[in-house]
């Protein structure tokens, strides 16, 4: 049965720049259909310069909420009326809920990452050294998740040094018992070799010509590589890890889990996670997996 949009349909969606690659509409709309909810999820390509106007327009357009993706997760905070505790720590929001004329911000990436990693890696994060590449919105969420789970040490690198230093300040202010260190972009080999877990929280890998941030000689069968890029699937980084015997995990599960939490915030209903994950995998496959 096709989705029918009418005057009673509640609209939610995604703000990003770009958004053409996203598979989130297929995931959420499959979930709405499964539960018989008159909701529709739409992608909106919003430039950074237009973000404030777009966010402020949500209550007046009757839109119930949106997800935020690159590059809006940090800059959206200044336009919100309230943010959750975890969003306040990360200084990053990926889900906005509209209540009346007020805008409420949440970070569902944190539990989405932790839950998916534990299930897919079949191990916890406590006591493990981690190399985290990327200190943007989703990188911040992963870092907070790692700190909350008591990782032994978090090594953070970003091509923009100030972003990584800012993230370290946030973490040290809230999780002083966890070891952490900034690693220069050109000097990551040691941290990668030491770390049990390697996380790519950058967009590198989405484009065919993107450079590989990690070298094969740094990897082995003891490593777990978690790449938040989910298309193409598997990414070149995951393929490299697999060729060295490492456990390679796509970020598609995190996307489904954080989406399920957003779904519940908007609808008040428990999300059909398996339906969402199935739709997401099918969508990614059709886009070129």
N, C-alpha and C positions, 0 to 999 in steps of 0.2 A: 504494500500500500504506500503510495506516494504521500509525502508531507504536504499538507494543505495549510497555507498561511492565511489567516483571516483577521478580523478586527479584535479577536480575543487572544491572538498569539502573543506570547511574551518573548521578547527578543533579548538574547545575550550574544556575546561575541568575543572577538580577539582584536586587540590593537597591536600592530607591529609595523615594522618598516625594514624589509619587505614582509609580505604575508603569503605570497603566491605559492610557496612551498608547503604551507601548513596542511596537516591532516587532521587538525583539531575539529573542524566542522563535521567531518564524517564520524568521528568518535562521539561527539556530544549528541549529534542528531540521531545516531543509532540508539543511544541511551534514552533519549526523550521518547522515541518511537516504542522502545521496549517497555517503557512504563506508562505509555499512553498519555504523555504530558504534551500540552499544546504550547511547546517552546520551540524556538528556532535559534540556531547558533550560526552567526555570520562573521566572516573575516573583514576587517576594516584596515586598509593600508593608510596609516596616519604618520605623517612626517614629524620629526622631532619638534619643528617649529609650530606645528598645529596641535600638539598633544594637550596643552592646557585647555584650549577651546573645545576640543573633542571630549575630554573627560567631563568638563563642566556642563556639556550639553546632554549628558546621559539622562538625568532626571526629567528634563523637558521633552525628550524624545520618547520617554516611556521605556527605555532600555533598562533591564533589571540588573545588569552587571556585565563585566568584561574580564577577560584574561589579558595580561600584558606580557609581551615578549620583546626580544631585541628590537630597539634600544631603549625601551621605555620603563623598565622595572625600577630604576633608581629615580629618574626624573619625575615620575608620577607622584611621588610622596608630597611634594609641595602643593599639590592640587586636591588633597584629600582632607576630609574632616576628622577622620579617626583611623588609626592603624593598630593592628594587633601587637602583642608583646614581641612575638618573634619577628614580625615585619619591622618593628622598631629596632631590634638588635641588628638585623641584616641591613637595615636602611634600603630594603628592596621589597617591592610588592608585585605579585603576579596575578592577584585576583581582587577585583573591586566589586562590591555589592552595593546596590542602590537601595536605600531605605528612606522613603519620602523624598526629600530634597538633599539628603546627606549621602556622602560617599565614604564607604568603609573599606579599608585596605587590609589584605591578608597575604601571607606567604605560605602557599600550599606546597611549594617546591621542597621545603625542608622535610616534612614527613613523607612526601612522595619519594624523595631520594633515599632516605633511610630505610623505609619499608621495602622498596624495590631492591636496593643493594643487598639487604640481608637475605631476601628470598632467592635472588638470582645467583648470588655468590655462595650461598649456603654457609655463611659465616658472618660474624659480627664485625664491628669496627673498633671495638674497645681493644686498646693495647697494640694497635697496628700503626706503623709509620705510613704516611700517605703523601704522595706528591699531587698537588692540585694545580692544574694549569688553567688560569682564568680567574679574575677577581671581579668580574661584572656581576649582574644581578643573580644569575643562576649559580655562579661560582660562590657568591656570598652565602647563598642558601646551603650549598654543599658544605662549606666551611663551618657554618653554624651546626649543621647536622653532625659533622665529624667531631666537633668540640663537645656537643651534648652527649655524644656516645663515648666520650673519653678516649679518642684516638691517642696513641702514644706520642705522636708528633705530626704536625701539619706543615709541610713545605709548600709555600705559595709562590707562584710565579705568574707574571703578566707582562706583556710587552709595554704596557704603560705602568711604570714603576709606582707612580702616585696612587693608583688604584689598589695595588697590592699592599702598600704601606697603610692606606686607609683601612683596608680590611683587617690587617693585623691589629691596628689600634682598637677596632671594634671588638675583635675576639679577645684581646688581652684585658679589655675593660670588663668583659662578662665571663670569661673562662680562664682565669689566671692560673689554674692548676694544669692546663694543657700546654705542652711545649709547642712552639710554632716559630717559623723562620721565613724570611723573605729570601727567594733565590733569584738571582739575576737571570734574564732570559738566555743569555749566552753561556751560562754556567750551570745548567740543570742536570748534567750527566750524573754527578755524584748523588744528588737527591733522588733521582729516578732509580739509580742502582740500589740505593739503600731501602727504598720504599717497597712495601708489600703491595700497596694499592696505588694505581695511577689513574687519575681522573682528568678527562678533558672537558672543561666547562667553557670552552671557547667555540666560535662558529667554524674553526678550522676543520675542514673535512667536508663541508657542504658543497664546495666547488671542486671540480676535477683538478684544477691546478694548484690547490692549496698545498703548502709545504707540510711535510710530516714533522711535527714537533719532537717526536721521539725516535731514536735510532734503534735498529734491531739488535745491535750488540749490547744494549742496555737491558734487554728483556730475557726472561727465561720462564720455565714452567711454574716457578713459584709465584709469579706475578698475577695480579688481577687487574685488568684494564677495563675501566668503565668510561665509555664515550657517550656524552650526552647528545651528540649529534646522532640523529636516528635515520637520516636519509642522505646519501645512499646507504643501504643496509646489506652487508656490513660495510662500515667505513674502511678506508685504507689503514687507519690506525688499528682497528680491530683485526683486519686481515694480517697485518704485520705481527700483532700479538699472537694470533692463532698459529702463525708459521713458526713461532718460537716456543710453542707449547703453553703459552699463558692462557688464563681464563679470560675470555673476551665477552663483555656485556654491553649491549646496546642500550641507549637511554630511552628507548621506546616504552619500557615498562614504567619508568619514572614519569614520563609524559602522561600515561594512562592513569597512574595513581594520583598525581597532583590534580589531574582533570576531574577525577572522581570526587576529590574533596571539594573542588570548586563547584561541581554539580550539586553537591549536597548543600553548600552554602546558598546557592541561588534558589533551589527548589524545596529544601527542607526534607528531601527524600534520600534514602540510601541509594547510592549509585550502583548500577549493575556493572561492576568492574570487568567481568569477563566479556560482556557484550562490547564494552568500550575498547578493550584491548584487541579483540577480534576485528572490530571495524577499523581500528587504527592500523593494524598490520596489513589488512587488505588494501587500505588507502595508500599506505607507503609502498606496498608492492606494485600497485597500479601506476604509481608515479615514477617508479624505477628502483626496485629493491633487488 
